[in-house]
Amino acid sequence: MYRILSAEKLSENIYRMVVEAENVARHCLPGQFLIVRTSEHSERIPLTICDYDREKHTVTIVFQPVGYSTMKMAELTAGDAFADVTGPLGKPSDLVNEPPEELKKKSIVFVAGGVGTAPVYPQVKWLHEQGVSCDVIIGAKTKDLVIMEEEFRKVCNLYITTDDGSYGRSGMVTKALEDLVSEGKKYDHCVAIGPMVMMKFVSLLTKKLGIPTVVSMNPVMVDGTGMCGACRVTVGGETKFACVDGPEFDGHLVDFDEAMKRQQMYKTEEGRALLKLKEGDTHHGGCGSCGGEE
Amino acid sequence: MADMMKKIPVREQDPKVRATNFEEVCYGYNAEEAKAEAERCLNCKNPKCVGGCPVSIDIPGFIAHIKEGDFAAAYETLSLSTSLPAVCGRVCPQESQCEGQCIRGIKGEPVSIGKLERFTADWARENGIRPVKPEKTNGHKVAVIGSGPAGLTCAGELARKGYEVTIFEALHKAGGVLSYGIPQFRLPKDTVVDAEIENVLNLGVKLETDVIAGRSVTVDELFEDGFEAVFIGSGAGLPMFMGIPGENANGVFSANEYLTRVNLMKAYRDDYDTPVIRGKKVVVVGGGNVAMDAARTALRLGAETYIVYRRSEKELPARAEEVEHAKEEGINFRLLTNPVEILQDENGWVAGIRVIRMELGEPDASGRRRPVEVPGSEFEIEADTVIMALGTTPNPMISEATPGLEINRKKCIITEEETGKTSREGVFAGGDAATGSATVILAMGAGKTAAASIDSYIQNKN
């Protein structure tokens, strides 16, 4: 069992947990992910690693309950345990393979959206530890949904933008990035992590601006070790497995439309399980979308 | 008096009934039937069957005990050569191994060796007879990577010799392909697979799940931790696809994904959270055991199911029994047919599959007649789900993280066949990780060979 040392709500619908997982904490690098299972009958859930402590053997995960399994996960509290935590999986971010002297010559911008803010953190923190400074744009719908602001302020130049203008700049992350560039910022590397649609539009913008861009894909997965092929992503016309070839890919080459379509694959199945959780045995269909009447 | 030329028939679930459930298809022999079948064994002086067995079970020996009705002794004889008899009795391709060599088979039907092995192992389990743990260990530590047939066999063999063995498994459950790949209706999980794994662990073998070799721990770290030898039996996990248009449409799965969701993650049961797409019309591409497993699983989940295979029935690589069972259950075979494109609806879901007829030409490198396309013979099969069962390749995760471990062009770990030795001292490998996708029993044979080499390697070193 993998003990949960702390569990907290970062915003209305985003949770952070620190979990004991020695093998993962000893070996992981920024950009990699892990897989958790809440109990014997649960799904395997892939989550990007958001922080780690090599000495304390802990890893930090941040997640947003979107389906049945992540909602069950949100019910766990400090002192509870996961049935399984395994990893690290996927390739580390390319940045960690570059010598700090090279990185210092670069002007790097991270673009983070929603729950995707958390996986940006270990990369930014790692760069800070190497003495490399960078810009980070965090986007959220509204002020209350901005997460990890304090942590980020310590390790980067932070720009916050909210869709409704309730905090920081006003508008989407793409607008903030475009504005920063027109204000005179010059970037030669961009990392975008967030909802698929956000990564798509950031990639379209940076292509126009001529900034090489890396995105972190989070498709449907089962084992996370290359075995199932559920996480197929088309990159530059070739099929890649996000779990072993990624999760980070060249944003200008990813087929986002296909990726977004594939992400919907289990939505009805998940919806069914979700209704079972919310309404228990009282729900027997009739809603028209759950298939309960079958 | 029964006809000695024919096998004692084995009782099976009615095809119409079993097509709707996940209970085991074959009921196996009872004691009476087993004894009667054992009577058919000629107890040859030079038993050809043993030579056909990758783990060299003393076949006439255990069958002789069944004849006498001493099933415990039969189990003891089996256990000298195999750690997984209840598994092998169910999934070995006996027709091309032991039973293929049986002298009885020249004029009539061979002795039903597989069913007798299964009977013996099931009898032992039901009667609480288990392999005996050695009294003390020899103090030498060996690490085994992967808990599939190769790893379990290697670990079992070494534990019997007194080694302290730890198995590292990447998934949350042991068994490898026995747990995630082969379906419940062919190889029951709780009663058969879990029980045989438990038997191996009872020999003193330790199991650590959730450890991904090459990621959670490296081979070099295992040596630093005091393991004197490492066996890699990580299997061939990466599924192959065809590279045809439409293959990334929603509703196209690898057989690995489909079977893992259903077998390991138990998507067919309401008490598990795993989702699986229940197609109404499913096309499975491929002709091996995995294709049969995927097709019969889809059938049980309620689909009208088709198998599309580019060669003819004679070349189907699946076990004869699986093809037979699939047909009985109502799987439709579209042989000499090959997919060229997967058709999609406006939402990106599978709508059908465009295929082309094939004919057999000259024999190819595998000795089988090469299928060639018949020009202009394309047609479409309507489908909402397509499952690709085209074989697998080894996962490069371990080789990439192990300096000095040589692999070949197909990413298989290079080993010396007679010993399982790799290019790294103290590192041995076997099973699909070394050969590419093959069978459970060949992997077990490789695990056994490697265990013997590891034993002599450690003994010579000390």
Interface residues (C-beta under 8 A of the other chain):
Chain A: N23 V24 H27 R37 H41 S42 E43 R44 Y68 S69 K72 A83 D84 V85 T86 G87 P88 L89 V222 D223 T225 G226 M227 C228 G229 A230 R232 T234 T239 F241 V244 E258 K261 R262 Q264 M265 Y266 E269 E270 R272 A273
Chain B: A170 L171 H172 Y180 T209 D210 V211 I212 R215 S216 V217 G237 L238 P239 F241 G243 E247 N248 N250 G251 F253 S254 N256 E257 T260 R261 M265 K266 D271 Y272 D273 T274 P275 V276 I277 N347 G348 N395 M397
